[in-house]
Amino acid sequence: MIVKMKKISIVVQSKDVEATLKSLANAGVLHVEHQYVPTSDNILVLEERYRSLSEAIKILSDTSKTEGHKNPEKIVRKILDLVDKKDVLNEGIKKIKRDIGLWKEWGDFNPELIYDLEEKNIWVRLCRITKKQLGQMPEGVILEELFRKGSVIYCAVITNGETALPFEALQLPEQGLREMIANLEREKEKLRQVDEALQGLSKYKNALLSHQEKLASIIQFSKVSTGMGRFERLSYVKGYCPMNNVKLLEDIARDEKWGLVVEDPSDDDNVPTLIKNPRWVEIIRPVFQMIKTIPGYKEVDISFWFLLFFSVFFGMLVGDAGYGAVIFIINLLCHLRFRDLENKSIFFLMYVLSVCAVLWGVLTGTFFGQAWLSQMARPLLPSLRENANVQALCFFIGAIHLSIAHAWRLVRKAPSLKAFSELGWISILWAAYFLARTLILGEVFPEQARWLIIGGMTFIILFTNPTKNIFRTIGSGIGSLFLNVINSFTDLVSYIRLFAVGAATVAVADAFNQMAMTIGFGNIFAGFATSFILFFGHTLNILLGAMAILVHGVRLNVLEFSGHLNMEWSGIEYAPFKAKGDQDGR
C-alpha cells in the first residue's frame, strides 16, 4: 500500500536554521525537497571524502577482528596509498613477466657486456630473420644461429663497427634473464607485504563503516541547509511527510516555535513514494530493490499480486521438485549462516519460491529431470505432462493476470463512465484467450466467444473517452481499440514462455541424465565421470533457471501486467532527512 503524504512547509528565523535542522533530523520523518540546487565547495569536499571512504571500505576484507580509530581519514589515506602502490607493483610484475616470456628462450646474458663491446667497435645485435633474409646478409657479417622456430631464425649478428642491416634488430632488455627473475621475486614479495598491510587494516572496517554513516549524515545535513529557501531574515524548508507522522511535526513545531503549513500535495508536486505492507507481503521487496523500480505516488502498489504471480511463475519456470529442494536447502544454510542479518526478507521469499518449485515438480512428476525416474516419479496431475494442457494453462494464467490489472483500473476510474471501458478490455482479453487456444492449440473457437469481441469493442468505443459529442467519443474509442487490441493478444500469448522455459529446463536435465547414464557406474573412473556430469549439468541448469526467473518471471509482472495497469514506475523513493550520527564537525 502506498502511504498517503502531506506537503510540509516550515518557516524559521535564519539564525535558528542549524537547531531547526537538527530537530528535523532527529524526528526523521520529512522527505526534503530542495528549493535551490544544494551545491557548495564544502559539499564537494565532503562528497570527495565520502567517495574515497567508500572506495577504501570496498577494498578491505571482512574479519572477526575489529578496532576503533581516532582518525579514520588517516586510515583511508593509508589504504588508498597502499592500493596505488599495489597497482604500480602489479603493472611492474606484468612488464617483467612479459620481458621474461620474450627473452627466456634467448638464454641468460648481460646486456651491459654487449654495450661494452660497442666501445671496442664490436657490434652484437640480436635478430629474428627468415631464410630468405639469410641470403641478403652483407659481407663481413658474422651470423651465429641460436635457435629456430619454424622458418624464423633467432640469431646473433656480429659486425666490426656499426653496419646497416637489411632487417631490424631487437631492442635489448634492460636486464639479463637471471636479474629479471630475481627482480620478479622481489616485486612479488613487495606485493605480498602490501596485501598483508591491507589485511592488517581490515580490523578498522567497522570503524570506517561507522564513519561512513556519520559522513553521509553530514553531507545530507549540508545539502538540506544549502538547499533551503531564504527570504530576508527568514528561511524555510519544504518536503513531504507520511500522514500518520504529521502530528509529530506539529508537536515539534509548537515546542520550537516554527511556522508550519500542512497541505495536500498537488498534481504537479513530485511526491515521494513510501510503501508499507504486511510482513508476509514485504518479503517481495528485495526483488523491487534488485530491479530498482518504484511506483509513482499517484500509481498503485502491486506488491501482493507481484508476490502471488511471481511465485507461480517461479514454480513453472524452474519446474522441478529436485531443484526446488536444492534451492530450499541452500537457502536454509544461508539463513543459518547469516542469521544476524537485519533484513531477512530474501530468505523467507526464497522459502516460498522453492516450495512453489517443489509443488509444481510434484504435480508434474519432475525430479531432477523426469526420464530417468519415469517409473518412480508419478505426477499427481498427469494432465500436466501434456504440452497442450500446460500451454492452455499458461494462456489461462495470462488472462487472469491481465484481467486483474484491468479490474483494478476499473475500480480506480469508478464512478466515471470511463470505468466501463475496462470491462471492454477484460472481454477482449478473454476473447484473445480463446483465439490463442484456437490458433496455437488447434481448438475450435467457441461460438459464444464472439459476443466477448462484440461486447468488448462496444464498451471500448463508447466509454474510452465519453464526451457530449458522440462522433468524437466513437473516434477516440476506435483509436484506442486499434492501438491496443493487438498488444492485448500478444501480451497474453507471451505467457507461453512459462511453458517453453519450463520444458527447456526439463529437457536439459534429461539430456545430462541420459549422458551420464550411458557412462554408468561400472568402475571408479566411470562413476567419477558420471557423478561429475550429473553435478555439473544440474548445477548449470539451476543457474540457467535462475536467469530465466529474472528475465521472464520479472518481465511478466513489470512489463505485461504493469503495462495493462498503465504504470510507468516513475516514483522516487521516500528518503526522510534523518540523523545517523553527530552532525558536528562539518
ChimeraX attribute file (.defattr): number of C-alpha atoms within 10 A of each C-alpha:
attribute: neighborCount
match mode: 1-to-1
recipient: residues
	/A:1	14
	/A:2	18
	/A:3	16
	/A:4	19
	/A:5	23
	/A:6	21
	/A:7	22
	/A:8	22
	/A:9	18
	/A:10	17
	/A:11	21
	/A:12	20
	/A:13	17
	/A:14	15
	/A:15	11
	/A:16	13
	/A:17	18
	/A:18	14
	/A:19	11
	/A:20	23
	/A:21	19
	/A:22	17
	/A:23	17
	/A:24	20
	/A:25	21
	/A:26	14
	/A:27	17
	/A:28	18
	/A:29	22
	/A:30	25
	/A:31	21
	/A:32	23
	/A:33	19
	/A:34	17
	/A:35	16
	/A:36	13
	/A:37	11
	/A:38	15
	/A:39	12
	/A:40	12
	/A:41	8
	/A:42	13
	/A:43	19
	/A:44	12
	/A:45	12
	/A:46	18
	/A:47	16
	/A:48	12
	/A:49	16
	/A:50	18
	/A:51	13
	/A:52	16
	/A:53	23
	/A:54	15
	/A:55	14
	/A:56	20
	/A:57	21
	/A:58	10
	/A:59	15
	/A:60	17
	/A:61	13
	/A:62	15
	/A:63	14
	/A:64	6
	/A:65	12
	/A:66	13
	/A:67	11
	/A:68	13
	/A:69	13
	/A:70	8
	/A:71	11
	/A:72	19
	/A:73	15
	/A:74	10
	/A:75	19
	/A:76	21
	/A:77	14
	/A:78	16
	/A:79	24
	/A:80	17
	/A:81	12
	/A:82	18
	/A:83	17
	/A:84	12
	/A:85	15
	/A:86	18
	/A:87	13
	/A:88	13
	/A:89	17
	/A:90	15
	/A:91	12
	/A:92	16
	/A:93	19
	/A:94	13
	/A:95	13
	/A:96	19
	/A:97	15
	/A:98	11
	/A:99	18
	/A:100	20
	/A:101	11
	/A:102	12
	/A:103	17
	/A:104	14
	/A:105	12
	/A:106	15
	/A:107	10
	/A:108	14
	/A:109	15
	/A:110	15
	/A:111	14
	/A:112	13
	/A:113	10
	/A:114	15
	/A:115	14
	/A:116	12
	/A:117	12
	/A:118	15
	/A:119	10
	/A:120	10
	/A:121	12
	/A:122	16
	/A:123	19
	/A:124	21
	/A:125	18
	/A:126	20
	/A:127	19
	/A:128	18
	/A:129	18
	/A:130	15
	/A:131	10
	/A:132	10
	/A:133	13
	/A:134	13
	/A:135	8
	/A:136	11
	/A:137	15
	/A:138	13
	/A:139	7
	/A:140	10
	/A:141	13
	/A:142	14
	/A:143	17
	/A:144	13
	/A:145	14
	/A:146	13
	/A:147	13
	/A:148	13
	/A:149	8
	/A:150	7
	/A:151	10
	/A:152	15
	/A:153	19
	/A:154	19
	/A:155	19
	/A:156	19
	/A:157	18
	/A:158	18
	/A:159	21
	/A:160	14
	/A:161	13
	/A:162	12
	/A:163	12
	/A:164	9
	/A:165	14
	/A:166	12
	/A:167	14
	/A:168	12
	/A:169	16
	/A:170	10
	/A:171	9
	/A:172	15
	/A:173	16
	/A:174	12
	/A:175	18
	/A:176	20
	/A:177	24
	/A:178	15
	/A:179	14
	/A:180	20
	/A:181	17
	/A:182	12
	/A:183	16
	/A:184	19
	/A:185	13
	/A:186	13
	/A:187	17
	/A:188	16
	/A:189	12
	/A:190	15
	/A:191	20
	/A:192	13
	/A:193	14
	/A:194	18
	/A:195	15
	/A:196	12
	/A:197	14
	/A:198	19
	/A:199	15
	/A:200	14
	/A:201	20
	/A:202	24
	/A:203	20
	/A:204	21
	/A:205	24
	/A:206	17
	/A:207	19
	/A:208	23
	/A:209	15
	/A:210	15
	/A:211	19
	/A:212	21
	/A:213	16
	/A:214	18
	/A:215	23
	/A:216	19
	/A:217	20
	/A:218	23
	/A:219	21
	/A:220	20
	/A:221	23
	/A:222	21
	/A:223	20
	/A:224	22
	/A:225	19
	/A:226	17
	/A:227	20
	/A:228	19
	/A:229	16
	/A:230	16
	/A:231	10
	/A:232	7
	/A:233	9
	/A:234	14
	/A:235	18
	/A:236	21
	/A:237	24
	/A:238	22
	/A:239	22
	/A:240	29
	/A:241	26
	/A:242	20
	/A:243	14
	/A:244	12
	/A:245	15
	/A:246	19
	/A:247	11
	/A:248	11
	/A:249	22
	/A:250	16
	/A:251	11
	/A:252	17
	/A:253	19
	/A:254	11
	/A:255	9
	/A:256	14
	/A:257	13
	/A:258	19
	/A:259	14
	/A:260	18
	/A:261	13
	/A:262	16
	/A:263	11
	/A:264	13
	/A:265	15
	/A:266	10
	/A:267	8
	/A:268	6
	/A:269	11
	/A:270	16
	/A:271	25
	/A:272	27
	/A:273	26
	/A:274	22
	/A:275	18
	/A:276	13
	/A:277	15
	/A:278	9
	/A:279	9
	/A:280	12
	/A:281	17
	/A:282	18
	/A:283	22
	/A:284	22
	/A:285	16
	/A:286	16
	/A:287	17
	/A:288	14
	/A:289	10
	/A:290	9
	/A:291	11
	/A:292	9
	/A:293	16
	/A:294	21
	/A:295	22
	/A:296	21
	/A:297	24
	/A:298	16
	/A:299	17
	/A:300	20
	/A:301	21
	/A:302	18
	/A:303	19
	/A:304	17
	/A:305	16
	/A:306	23
	/A:307	22
	/A:308	12
	/A:309	18
	/A:310	22
	/A:311	22
	/A:312	19
	/A:313	28
	/A:314	28
	/A:315	27
	/A:316	29
	/A:317	27
	/A:318	33
	/A:319	34
	/A:320	31
	/A:321	26
	/A:322	20
	/A:323	24
	/A:324	28
	/A:325	18
	/A:326	15
	/A:327	20
	/A:328	21
	/A:329	14
	/A:330	13
	/A:331	19
	/A:332	16
	/A:333	12
	/A:334	12
	/A:335	16
	/A:336	11
	/A:337	10
	/A:338	12
	/A:339	12
	/A:340	9
	/A:341	9
	/A:342	7
	/A:343	10
	/A:344	14
	/A:345	18
	/A:346	17
	/A:347	20
	/A:348	17
	/A:349	21
	/A:350	20
	/A:351	18
	/A:352	17
	/A:353	23
	/A:354	27
	/A:355	19
	/A:356	24
	/A:357	28
	/A:358	27
	/A:359	21
	/A:360	26
	/A:361	28
	/A:362	20
	/A:363	21
	/A:364	24
	/A:365	27
	/A:366	27
	/A:367	25
	/A:368	26
	/A:369	27
	/A:370	21
	/A:371	17
	/A:372	16
	/A:373	13
	/A:374	13
	/A:375	9
	/A:376	10
	/A:377	18
	/A:378	16
	/A:379	17
	/A:380	14
	/A:381	12
	/A:382	11
	/A:383	13
	/A:384	17
	/A:385	14
	/A:386	10
	/A:387	14
	/A:388	16
	/A:389	14
	/A:390	20
	/A:391	23
	/A:392	20
	/A:393	17
	/A:394	23
	/A:395	26
	/A:396	18
	/A:397	20
	/A:398	25
	/A:399	25
	/A:400	16
	/A:401	21
	/A:402	26
	/A:403	23
	/A:404	17
	/A:405	21
	/A:406	23
	/A:407	17
	/A:408	16
	/A:409	20
	/A:410	20
	/A:411	13
	/A:412	12
	/A:413	15
	/A:414	11
	/A:415	10
	/A:416	12
	/A:417	15
	/A:418	19
	/A:419	23
	/A:420	20
	/A:421	26
	/A:422	24
	/A:423	22
	/A:424	25
	/A:425	27
	/A:426	22
	/A:427	23
	/A:428	27
	/A:429	26
	/A:430	25
	/A:431	23
	/A:432	25
	/A:433	24
	/A:434	21
	/A:435	20
	/A:436	21
	/A:437	19
	/A:438	14
	/A:439	11
	/A:440	12
	/A:441	15
	/A:442	11
	/A:443	12
	/A:444	11
	/A:445	15
	/A:446	12
	/A:447	8
	/A:448	9
	/A:449	18
	/A:450	14
	/A:451	14
	/A:452	20
	/A:453	18
	/A:454	14
	/A:455	16
	/A:456	24
	/A:457	21
	/A:458	17
	/A:459	20
	/A:460	28
	/A:461	21
	/A:462	24
	/A:463	22
	/A:464	24
	/A:465	18
	/A:466	20
	/A:467	14
	/A:468	7
	/A:469	8
	/A:470	11
	/A:471	12
	/A:472	14
	/A:473	17
	/A:474	20
	/A:475	15
	/A:476	19
	/A:477	23
	/A:478	17
	/A:479	13
	/A:480	15
	/A:481	20
	/A:482	10
	/A:483	11
	/A:484	12
	/A:485	16
	/A:486	11
	/A:487	13
	/A:488	22
	/A:489	19
	/A:490	13
	/A:491	23
	/A:492	26
	/A:493	22
	/A:494	16
	/A:495	25
	/A:496	19
	/A:497	19
	/A:498	28
	/A:499	23
	/A:500	15
	/A:501	20
	/A:502	22
	/A:503	18
	/A:504	16
	/A:505	25
	/A:506	21
	/A:507	16
	/A:508	17
	/A:509	27
	/A:510	19
	/A:511	15
	/A:512	20
	/A:513	21
	/A:514	16
	/A:515	15
	/A:516	21
	/A:517	17
	/A:518	10
	/A:519	17
	/A:520	16
	/A:521	15
	/A:522	9
	/A:523	10
	/A:524	9
	/A:525	12
	/A:526	16
	/A:527	16
	/A:528	14
	/A:529	16
	/A:530	22
	/A:531	17
	/A:532	13
	/A:533	18
	/A:534	20
	/A:535	14
	/A:536	12
	/A:537	19
	/A:538	22
	/A:539	15
	/A:540	14
	/A:541	22
	/A:542	20
	/A:543	12
	/A:544	14
	/A:545	21
	/A:546	15
	/A:547	12
	/A:548	20
	/A:549	21
	/A:550	14
	/A:551	11
	/A:552	20
	/A:553	25
	/A:554	20
	/A:555	14
	/A:556	25
	/A:557	20
	/A:558	19
	/A:559	15
	/A:560	23
	/A:561	24
	/A:562	20
	/A:563	15
	/A:564	21
	/A:565	21
	/A:566	15
	/A:567	18
	/A:568	15
	/A:569	16
	/A:570	14
	/A:571	18
	/A:572	16
	/A:573	17
	/A:574	20
	/A:575	15
	/A:576	19
	/A:577	22
	/A:578	20
	/A:579	22
	/A:580	18
	/A:581	17
	/A:582	13
	/A:583	19
	/A:584	8
	/A:585	6
	/A:586	12
